[in-house]
Structure formats: structure tokens, C-alpha cells
């Protein structure tokens, strides 16, 4: 176990953490400390417990807002995926319809070509006689 010393509102605390987590714990304590300082400047010295509680509630409020935004993004992403899936299905349907129409047009052109080609052959045979 590693040990870290942090200071909040002028008081020093020693905390234990896992090896390699020291810098993360210090950063968290500094972040909370900035909120404690904000509360102290706003309300004065109302006691360590109260300042830390108010700062913790501010951080928790930030966390909840971030979670709410994350849920909105997840919902928007799910809707976008559904929309993309529906668009993909529509595209496949349109492509199949277009392929069928092109095939039908090609069949008609072949039939027309046979009729015109057969008529030309008859004219050519008739003119040779």
C-alpha cells in the first residue's frame, strides 16, 4: 500500500491507496480542495466538516449532471443507430427496386432489339430477291 498526504482547508490528512494510484488520489484531493476553497470564500470558515460536506455535494452534483448528460448521449446514440438501421433497410429496398426496374428495362430493350433486328433481317432478305 502507498501513502499520500493531502491538505484540505489547512488540515493535513494521510491516506492510503494502491501502488501507482498516488498521483490520481492527489489530483482528486486537489479538485475537492478547490471546491472547499470556493465554499470557504463564499461562506467563510464554517468548520471543516461543513466545508468538506458542501464541497462534496458540489462534486456529487457535477457527477450527477455528467451522468445525466451521458445518459442523454447514450439515448441519442441508440436513436442514431436505429435511424441508420432504418436508412440501411430503406436503401437496400430502393436498391433492390432499382435493380428490378433496370432488369425489366433491359429485358424490354432485348425484346425490342429482337423485334427490330428480326424486322431488319426480313427487309434485307426481301430486298435481295
C-alpha positions in Angstrom: 0.0 0.0 0.0 1.1 3.5 -0.8 0.5 6.5 1.4 -0.3 10.1 0.3 -0.6 13.3 2.3 -3.2 15.8 1.2 -4.3 19.1 2.7 -7.9 20.4 2.8 -8.8 23.7 4.3 -5.4 23.9 6.0 -5.6 20.5 7.6 -3.3 17.7 6.6 -4.6 14.1 6.1 -2.7 10.9 5.4 -4.4 8.5 3.1 -3.6 5.0 1.9 -4.0 4.0 -1.7 -2.9 1.3 -4.1 0.6 1.4 -5.6 0.7 3.7 -8.6 -2.5 5.5 -7.6 -0.8 8.2 -5.7 -0.9 11.0 -8.3 -4.6 10.2 -9.1 -5.5 10.5 -5.4 -3.6 13.7 -5.1 -5.4 15.1 -8.1 -8.8 14.2 -6.6 -7.9 15.8 -3.3 -6.8 19.0 -5.1 -10.0 19.1 -7.1 -12.1 18.7 -3.9 -9.8 21.2 -2.2 -10.6 23.8 -4.9 -14.3 23.3 -4.1 -13.6 23.6 -0.4 -11.7 26.9 -1.1 -14.7 28.1 -3.1 -17.1 27.3 -0.3 -14.8 29.0 2.3 -14.5 32.2 0.3 -18.3 32.2 -0.2 -19.4 31.3 3.3 -16.3 31.9 5.5 -14.8 29.5 7.9 -17.9 27.5 8.9 -16.0 24.4 10.1 -14.0 21.7 8.2 -16.8 19.2 8.3 -19.4 21.6 6.8 -17.0 22.9 4.1 -16.0 19.5 3.1 -19.6 18.4 3.1 -20.7 21.3 0.9 -17.7 20.8 -1.5 -18.5 17.1 -1.7 -22.1 17.9 -2.5 -20.9 20.2 -5.3 -18.7 17.5 -6.7 -21.5 15.0 -6.4 -23.8 17.4 -8.2 -21.2 17.6 -11.0 -21.1 13.8 -11.2 -24.9 13.5 -11.4 -25.1 16.1 -14.1 -22.4 14.3 -16.1 -24.2 11.0 -15.6 -27.4 12.7 -16.9 -25.6 14.1 -19.9 -24.0 10.7 -20.5 -27.5 9.0 -20.5 -28.8 11.6 -22.9 -25.8 10.8 -25.2 -26.4 7.1 -24.9 -30.1 7.6 -25.8 -29.2 9.8 -28.8 -26.6 7.3 -30.0 -29.2 4.5 -29.7 -31.7 6.6 -31.7 -29.0 7.4 -34.3 -28.2 3.7 -34.7 -31.9 2.9 -35.1 -32.2 5.6 -37.7 -29.1 4.3 -39.5 -30.5 0.8 -39.5 -33.8 2.0 -40.9 -32.0 4.1 -43.5 -29.9 1.0 -44.4 -33.1 -1.1 -44.8 -34.7 1.6 -47.0 -31.5 1.8 -49.1 -31.5 -1.9 -49.6 -35.2 -1.8 -50.6 -34.6 1.0 -53.0 -31.5 -0.7 -54.5 -33.5 -3.9 -55.0 -36.3 -2.0 -56.6 -33.9 -0.1 -58.9 -32.2 -3.4 -59.9 -35.5 -4.9 -60.7 -36.5 -1.9 -62.8 -33.2 -1.9 -64.6 -33.5 -5.6 -65.3 -37.1 -5.1 -66.6 -35.9 -2.3 -68.8 -33.0 -4.4 -70.1 -35.5 -7.2 -70.9 -37.7 -4.8 -72.8 -34.8 -3.5 -74.7 -33.7 -7.0 -75.6 -37.2 -7.8 -76.8 -37.4 -4.6 -78.8 -34.0 -5.3 -80.2 -35.1 -8.8 -81.3 -38.2 -7.3 -82.9 -36.3 -4.6 -84.7 -33.5 -6.9 -85.6 -36.0 -9.5 -87.0 -37.7 -6.9 -89.0 -34.5 -5.6 -90.5 -33.5 -9.2 -91.5 -36.8 -9.6 -93.2 -36.3 -6.4 -95.1 -32.8 -7.3 -96.1 -33.9 -10.8 -97.3 -36.8 -9.2 -99.2 -34.6 -6.6 -100.9 -32.1 -9.2 -102.1 -34.8 -11.0 -104.2 
